[in-house]
Amino acid sequence: MIDLNFVSRNYIIWHIIYYIFILILAVFAFQSKAQVDYLTPKTAPKKTQEAYKKAYAYVQQNELDLAIQSFQKLIKKTPEFINAYIQLGYLYERLQQNDKALFSFKQSLEIAPDYHPKVHMAIARIAMKNKDYSLVEKHLTTFLAFKN
């Protein structure tokens, strides 16, 4: 004779294990997706990489207006390309357009908060010029919390 209590207990245990396994898979799948919501010069499509190199060449040639236009165009075409926001922030800071620089840097942090820790340092630097010491403290603290 079959012990029904034994069978039903095993059935319940296996179903619990199965659902825990599915839950773990779902959590890992969600975490993996959340970490790949932006593009970098290494992960971007070839056309985006070429546009970035062209825009950065303008920076190296000190053609800052052309560089800004190129990075803005790149952002319109590929809004998840993180480096365009960062470079735009540095360009605006260089031109002492601090509000635009802060906006660009903050956009980069919205897309990928941990990608480029020096963005926090740049925001703190601009906040210091603006005498916004609470912002300085916030971003310096965040910057110093990063390892390496």
C-alpha positions as a printed NumPy array, in Angstrom:
array([[  0.   ,   0.   ,   0.   ],
       [  1.178,   3.574,  -0.761],
       [  1.526,   5.975,   2.107],
       [ -0.44 ,   9.036,   0.919],
       [  0.967,  11.279,   3.639],
       [  4.493,  10.551,   2.39 ],
       [  3.508,  11.218,  -1.248],
       [  1.701,  14.473,  -0.488],
       [  4.571,  15.7  ,   1.695],
       [  7.086,  15.009,  -1.08 ],
       [  4.793,  16.642,  -3.625],
       [  4.55 ,  19.797,  -1.513],
       [  8.294,  19.88 ,  -0.793],
       [  9.185,  19.521,  -4.478],
       [  6.761,  22.268,  -5.425],
       [  8.227,  24.592,  -2.806],
       [ 11.749,  23.884,  -4.084],
       [ 10.588,  24.449,  -7.657],
       [  9.014,  27.842,  -6.85 ],
       [ 12.041,  28.968,  -4.861],
       [ 14.243,  28.037,  -7.82 ],
       [ 12.02 ,  30.023, -10.227],
       [ 12.068,  32.997,  -7.855],
       [ 15.877,  32.921,  -7.659],
       [ 16.14 ,  32.793, -11.448],
       [ 13.783,  35.749, -11.774],
       [ 15.803,  37.816,  -9.298],
       [ 19.062,  37.12 , -11.142],
       [ 17.475,  37.873, -14.506],
       [ 16.152,  41.198, -13.196],
       [ 19.534,  42.168, -11.721],
       [ 21.35 ,  41.338, -14.942],
       [ 18.934,  43.468, -16.965],
       [ 19.163,  46.396, -14.561],
       [ 22.946,  46.517, -14.907],
       [ 22.945,  46.81 , -18.705],
       [ 20.661,  49.776, -19.301],
       [ 23.416,  51.981, -20.712],
       [ 26.059,  51.86 , -23.417],
       [ 29.756,  52.694, -23.182],
       [ 32.378,  53.192, -25.903],
       [ 33.161,  49.468, -25.578],
       [ 29.569,  48.191, -25.696],
       [ 27.983,  50.645, -28.121],
       [ 27.222,  49.782, -31.755],
       [ 29.919,  50.627, -34.302],
       [ 28.142,  53.757, -35.595],
       [ 27.821,  55.137, -32.068],
       [ 31.496,  54.438, -31.396],
       [ 32.464,  56.266, -34.584],
       [ 30.259,  59.261, -33.742],
       [ 31.806,  59.382, -30.265],
       [ 35.338,  59.311, -31.673],
       [ 34.44 ,  62.112, -34.082],
       [ 32.947,  64.238, -31.296],
       [ 35.934,  63.595, -29.055],
       [ 38.288,  64.55 , -31.894],
       [ 36.61 ,  67.972, -31.904],
       [ 37.444,  68.279, -28.197],
       [ 41.093,  67.434, -28.891],
       [ 41.167,  70.023, -31.695],
       [ 39.652,  72.587, -29.315],
       [ 36.569,  72.906, -31.537],
       [ 34.317,  72.984, -28.508],
       [ 31.14 ,  74.214, -30.222],
       [ 31.368,  71.407, -32.77 ],
       [ 32.091,  68.93 , -29.981],
       [ 29.012,  70.068, -28.044],
       [ 26.833,  69.805, -31.139],
       [ 28.204,  66.342, -31.869],
       [ 27.623,  65.067, -28.32 ],
       [ 24.097,  66.528, -28.295],
       [ 23.354,  64.814, -31.598],
       [ 24.761,  61.564, -30.218],
       [ 22.504,  61.845, -27.159],
       [ 19.453,  62.382, -29.375],
       [ 20.274,  59.292, -31.44 ],
       [ 21.461,  57.097, -28.573],
       [ 20.177,  58.423, -25.235],
       [ 21.564,  55.44 , -23.323],
       [ 25.16 ,  56.238, -24.367],
       [ 26.549,  57.361, -21.021],
       [ 29.864,  58.888, -22.123],
       [ 28.184,  61.545, -24.256],
       [ 26.539,  63.038, -21.144],
       [ 29.8  ,  62.924, -19.218],
       [ 31.837,  64.565, -21.964],
       [ 29.139,  67.184, -22.46 ],
       [ 29.307,  67.951, -18.743],
       [ 33.066,  68.421, -18.89 ],
       [ 32.729,  70.669, -21.952],
       [ 30.113,  72.871, -20.307],
       [ 32.222,  73.072, -17.165],
       [ 35.218,  74.098, -19.257],
       [ 33.1  ,  76.854, -20.826],
       [ 31.904,  77.891, -17.345],
       [ 28.301,  77.014, -18.18 ],
       [ 27.846,  75.437, -14.778],
       [ 24.068,  74.909, -14.899],
       [ 24.356,  72.977, -18.154],
       [ 27.338,  71.041, -16.813],
       [ 25.438,  70.035, -13.675],
       [ 22.457,  68.993, -15.764],
       [ 24.599,  66.78 , -18.016],
       [ 26.458,  65.197, -15.116],
       [ 23.22 ,  64.544, -13.229],
       [ 21.705,  62.945, -16.343],
       [ 24.688,  60.588, -16.497],
       [ 24.098,  59.64 , -12.857],
       [ 20.428,  58.928, -13.546],
       [ 21.435,  56.504, -16.287],
       [ 24.352,  54.842, -14.484],
       [ 25.137,  56.061, -10.956],
       [ 28.206,  53.85 , -10.497],
       [ 29.727,  54.008, -13.984],
       [ 32.096,  56.966, -13.602],
       [ 32.729,  58.008,  -9.972],
       [ 34.614,  61.135, -11.061],
       [ 31.266,  62.612, -12.11 ],
       [ 30.576,  63.041,  -8.396],
       [ 33.838,  64.931,  -8.047],
       [ 32.928,  67.167, -11.005],
       [ 29.52 ,  67.94 ,  -9.495],
       [ 31.176,  68.759,  -6.165],
       [ 33.652,  71.047,  -7.929],
       [ 30.839,  72.961,  -9.666],
       [ 28.77 ,  73.052,  -6.477],
       [ 31.761,  74.587,  -4.697],
       [ 31.873,  77.373,  -7.299],
       [ 28.134,  77.895,  -6.761],
       [ 28.619,  77.844,  -2.96 ],
       [ 26.155,  74.969,  -2.645],
       [ 27.984,  73.246,   0.186],
       [ 25.347,  70.614,   0.897],
       [ 25.723,  69.406,  -2.71 ],
       [ 29.51 ,  69.492,  -2.31 ],
       [ 29.284,  67.341,   0.799],
       [ 26.843,  64.881,  -0.776],
       [ 28.914,  64.244,  -3.891],
       [ 32.317,  64.246,  -2.223],
       [ 31.028,  61.718,   0.289],
       [ 29.673,  59.572,  -2.539],
       [ 32.929,  59.894,  -4.481],
       [ 35.029,  58.91 ,  -1.474],
       [ 32.833,  55.874,  -0.835],
       [ 33.904,  54.323,  -4.146],
       [ 36.759,  51.851,  -4.065],
       [ 39.6  ,  52.695,  -6.472]])
